[in-house]
Amino acid sequence: MKLVFFLFHLSTLLVITAVAMDEEANGIATYFNISMPVIDFLTVSQQAMLSHEVKLYAEIFVNAQGERQYSSFESGEVDLFASYFNNTAYNSFFFFCYPIEDITQIKQFGYFHDTPSSYSIEVDGGRETARSRELIQLRMISKNPDKQILSFYRTLQRDLKKISGLQKDTSKKYFYMPTEKNIIPANPQSQNTRDHRGGFV
């Protein structure tokens, strides 16, 4: 009985160790937080998106009832997509490689639940004022992501870490480009709560 108990715990330990080693070997974090101008973030993301056939969409509220619309990022339209972050109705954005015929299908089945979540990277934040800059917070939604989105996420993290001048705040666990602005957490509720001084409340 003791031998069985020992072997069970040994096998459990080996599984946990293997998972930890696999995550380290993959060089990828489930959560990845970075502070930088969103237009620069989009520029860096483009190459990884093209090579991995991943699309980027912004989620915008269209009314008080919470109805949403989705706008896609097209190559060469960095300024246009970045302008969504100045829209008070902007909610979040997400990287997506689930096969769809057109953008209306996202509204039909979403990107956060069931099968599509395995093909999605959720991203919050990115808003900026004269005084404040929200973190851009990326998250792998699924515990069992599709290989395509996983490979993209790994490449994107690697490319972002290569940015010249990028620094890391080890205590708060985020990367950042030096700025005199206040770096604040992403807050989905903050789009309608900017104070009169241009910051977030």
C-alpha positions, 0 to 999 in steps of 0.5 A: 500500500505504501509503495502504491502511495509513493508511486502515485505521488512520484508520478504526480510530481513528474507530471507537475515538473514536466508541465513546468518545464514545458511552459519554460521551454515554450517560452510563452506566458499566458498573461503578457502585460506591456506599456507602449503607444498602441500604434507602435504595438500594432506596427510590431504585431503586423509581421507576426499576424501575417506570418501566422495568418492571424487577424486582429479585431476591435470590439466597440459598443454601439448602444447602452444595451451592450450591443457590439460591433467588430472592426478588423485591422487591415495591413497598412491601416495602423492609424485607422485602427489606432483611432478606435482607442480614442473612441469612448465606446471602445471595449477591447480587442483580440487576435483571432484565427478561427475560420470565418467567412465574414466578420458578422460571424464573430457577433454570432458566436463570439470569441470568448466561449467554446471552440472559438476561444481556443483560437483567440488572444484577448487584449485589454487596455491601450488607451492613452491621454496626456497624463496616463497610459493604460497597460496593454494586457494580453491573455491566452483564453483557452487552456488548450489553445490551437497550435496556430494561435499558440505559435503566433502568441509565442512569436509576438511575445518574442518580437515585443521583448526585442523592442529597443529600449524596452524595460521590465518592471519585475515587481509589477510584472510588466514590460514598458517603454520609458514614459513620463506618463502614469502607467495604469492597469487596463480598465474596461470600465474607464472608457467613459470615466476620463476626468477633466484633466485628461487622466483616468479615474 
